[in-house]
Amino acid sequence: MDYSATLIFAIASFGLAAVLIWQRDHVPAKLRRGLATISLVLVAFAFFLIVYAFFSAGRA
C-alpha cells in the first residue's frame, strides 16, 4: 500500500503546528485559539494515521 499521502499529511500537519508555536506572537489573538484547535486535531489525526500504518504494515 502506498503511504505517500499519509506522509505528506503528517509532515504538513506537524509543520503547521511548529509554525504556530514558533510564530505565536505574530498571530492575532482572535485567530490563535481557532488555529491551535485545528492544528491539534490535524496532528492527532496524523498520529492516528501513522500508528494505523504501522499496525497494518504486515497485512497484504
Backbone as ProteinMPNN parsed JSONL, in Angstrom:
{"seq_chain_A": "MDYSATLIFAIASFGLAAVLIWQRDHVPAKLRRGLATISLVLVAFAFFLIVYAFFSAGRA", "coords_chain_A": {"N_chain_A": [[0.838, -1.176, 0.0], [0.456, 2.256, -0.715], [1.808, 4.835, 1.086], [2.296, 7.5, 0.734], [0.611, 9.755, 0.67], [-0.272, 9.839, 3.294], [2.135, 10.345, 4.589], [2.784, 12.896, 3.56], [0.594, 14.365, 4.553], [1.062, 14.097, 7.314], [3.542, 15.407, 7.62], [2.802, 17.974, 6.793], [0.841, 18.671, 8.722], [2.278, 18.521, 11.154], [4.154, 20.433, 10.536], [2.546, 22.763, 10.338], [1.758, 22.96, 13.024], [4.248, 23.414, 14.226], [4.973, 25.881, 13.074], [2.93, 27.495, 14.098], [3.566, 27.385, 16.814], [6.144, 28.533, 16.875], [5.678, 31.083, 15.806], [3.788, 32.335, 17.436], [3.532, 34.835, 18.621], [3.038, 36.559, 16.55], [0.607, 35.912, 15.501], [-2.735, 36.959, 15.269], [-4.806, 37.627, 18.143], [-7.492, 36.814, 18.005], [-7.464, 34.755, 16.155], [-5.782, 32.871, 17.217], [-6.649, 30.832, 19.104], [-8.465, 29.312, 17.568], [-6.855, 28.439, 15.385], [-4.997, 26.957, 16.83], [-6.612, 24.909, 17.844], [-7.505, 23.659, 15.48], [-5.025, 22.844, 14.484], [-4.24, 21.051, 16.485], [-6.169, 19.033, 16.189], [-5.55, 18.151, 13.585], [-2.907, 17.215, 13.954], [-3.364, 15.167, 15.805], [-4.929, 13.434, 14.237], [-3.076, 12.847, 12.228], [-1.173, 11.492, 13.758], [-2.715, 9.266, 14.467], [-3.034, 8.137, 11.896], [-0.381, 7.449, 11.321], [0.179, 5.532, 13.306], [-1.764, 3.636, 12.611], [-0.769, 2.92, 10.096], [1.585, 1.63, 10.83], [0.551, -0.598, 12.236], [-0.889, -1.88, 10.258], [1.007, -2.611, 8.425], [2.057, -5.168, 8.093], [0.1, -6.621, 6.901], [-1.522, -7.845, 3.924]], "CA_chain_A": [[0.0, 0.0, 0.0], [1.226, 3.486, -0.837], [1.556, 5.716, 2.215], [2.867, 8.82, 0.464], [-0.358, 10.79, 1.067], [-0.226, 9.891, 4.756], [3.383, 11.007, 4.954], [2.66, 14.31, 3.23], [-0.343, 14.944, 5.509], [1.709, 14.162, 8.622], [4.546, 16.474, 7.57], [2.105, 19.26, 6.721], [0.175, 18.983, 9.986], [3.304, 18.827, 12.149], [4.742, 21.71, 10.131], [1.631, 23.819, 10.764], [1.857, 23.08, 14.476], [5.538, 24.031, 14.55], [4.914, 27.297, 12.702], [2.077, 28.18, 15.069], [4.289, 27.511, 18.083], [7.247, 29.477, 16.727], [5.207, 32.416, 15.441], [2.567, 32.626, 18.187], [3.452, 36.257, 18.936], [2.624, 37.286, 15.358], [-0.749, 35.502, 15.13], [-3.71, 37.769, 16.002], [-5.413, 36.946, 19.295], [-8.768, 36.196, 17.632], [-7.212, 33.542, 15.38], [-4.851, 31.971, 17.906], [-7.303, 29.656, 19.676], [-9.016, 28.503, 16.481], [-5.765, 27.774, 14.678], [-4.413, 25.953, 17.723], [-7.536, 23.778, 17.896], [-7.423, 22.969, 14.188], [-3.714, 22.198, 14.417], [-4.26, 19.918, 17.403], [-6.97, 17.974, 15.567], [-4.783, 17.624, 12.454], [-1.77, 16.441, 14.474], [-3.895, 13.932, 16.392], [-5.32, 12.552, 13.142], [-1.84, 12.383, 11.591], [-0.605, 10.485, 14.646], [-3.542, 8.064, 14.291], [-2.706, 7.533, 10.608], [0.954, 6.857, 11.419], [0.043, 4.308, 14.107], [-2.509, 2.683, 11.785], [0.122, 2.434, 9.051], [2.498, 0.657, 11.433], [-0.169, -1.815, 12.562], [-1.357, -2.567, 9.049], [2.126, -2.799, 7.501], [2.308, -6.583, 7.853], [-1.022, -7.229, 6.187], [-1.445, -7.731, 2.466]], "C_chain_A": [[0.887, 1.244, 0.0], [0.837, 4.464, 0.278], [2.099, 7.124, 1.973], [1.912, 9.944, 0.858], [-0.377, 10.949, 2.584], [1.021, 10.619, 5.225], [3.318, 12.508, 4.686], [1.716, 15.005, 4.212], [0.303, 15.097, 6.88], [2.74, 15.286, 8.653], [3.882, 17.84, 7.562], [1.46, 19.623, 8.054], [1.19, 19.289, 11.093], [4.012, 20.141, 11.816], [3.865, 22.883, 10.522], [1.708, 24.031, 12.262], [3.16, 23.763, 14.878], [5.539, 25.528, 14.22], [4.039, 28.078, 13.68], [2.77, 28.36, 16.413], [5.385, 28.563, 17.969], [6.795, 30.909, 16.486], [3.961, 32.828, 16.228], [2.435, 34.098, 18.558], [2.933, 37.074, 17.758], [1.215, 36.918, 14.885], [-1.729, 36.369, 15.925], [-4.435, 36.957, 17.074], [-6.715, 36.249, 18.927], [-8.568, 34.889, 16.885], [-6.436, 32.482, 16.155], [-5.524, 30.704, 18.418], [-7.866, 28.739, 18.591], [-7.944, 27.755, 15.715], [-5.111, 26.702, 15.536], [-5.304, 24.714, 17.799], [-7.484, 22.966, 16.605], [-6.102, 22.211, 14.067], [-3.659, 20.961, 15.316], [-5.043, 18.747, 16.813], [-6.199, 17.334, 14.411], [-3.604, 16.774, 12.922], [-2.25, 15.13, 15.091], [-4.305, 12.94, 15.305], [-4.094, 12.013, 12.405], [-1.172, 11.306, 12.448], [-1.38, 9.179, 14.53], [-3.2, 7.37, 12.976], [-1.332, 6.858, 10.624], [0.891, 5.539, 12.189], [-0.704, 3.245, 13.314], [-1.627, 2.099, 10.687], [1.103, 1.397, 9.61], [1.789, -0.663, 11.745], [-0.607, -2.582, 11.337], [-0.236, -2.842, 8.059], [2.357, -4.277, 7.176], [1.223, -7.279, 7.065], [-0.894, -6.998, 4.682], [-2.366, -6.725, 1.899]], "O_chain_A": [[1.938, 1.271, 0.641], [-0.321, 4.864, 0.391], [2.335, 7.862, 2.929], [2.36, 10.987, 1.335], [-0.485, 12.064, 3.096], [0.963, 11.421, 6.157], [3.759, 13.303, 5.516], [2.002, 16.116, 4.659], [0.114, 16.118, 7.541], [2.798, 16.04, 9.624], [4.338, 18.76, 8.24], [1.529, 20.779, 8.471], [0.986, 20.212, 11.882], [4.421, 20.874, 12.716], [4.374, 23.9, 10.993], [1.723, 25.172, 12.724], [3.168, 24.602, 15.779], [6.045, 26.34, 14.995], [4.375, 29.203, 14.048], [2.58, 29.378, 17.079], [5.543, 29.393, 18.864], [7.462, 31.85, 16.917], [3.153, 33.606, 15.721], [1.321, 34.568, 18.789], [2.433, 38.181, 17.957], [0.688, 37.546, 13.967], [-1.574, 36.505, 17.139], [-4.646, 35.753, 16.923], [-7.019, 35.192, 19.482], [-9.413, 33.999, 16.969], [-6.441, 31.312, 15.775], [-5.017, 29.607, 18.188], [-7.753, 27.518, 18.692], [-8.099, 26.569, 15.424], [-4.714, 25.653, 15.028], [-4.801, 23.591, 17.816], [-7.425, 21.737, 16.637], [-6.072, 21.072, 13.602], [-3.089, 19.939, 14.934], [-4.62, 17.597, 16.929], [-6.194, 16.111, 14.272], [-3.334, 15.722, 12.342], [-1.608, 14.093, 14.918], [-4.058, 11.741, 15.433], [-4.076, 10.85, 12.002], [-0.663, 10.319, 11.918], [-0.783, 8.103, 14.497], [-3.088, 6.145, 12.938], [-1.148, 5.809, 10.006], [1.482, 4.545, 11.77], [-0.323, 2.075, 13.339], [-1.725, 0.912, 10.379], [1.415, 0.408, 8.946], [2.363, -1.733, 11.54], [-0.69, -3.809, 11.371], [-0.513, -3.274, 6.94], [2.812, -4.596, 6.078], [1.407, -8.407, 6.61], [-0.231, -6.06, 4.24], [-2.399, -6.532, 0.684]]}, "name": "protein", "num_of_chains": 1, "seq": "MDYSATLIFAIASFGLAAVLIWQRDHVPAKLRRGLATISLVLVAFAFFLIVYAFFSAGRA"}
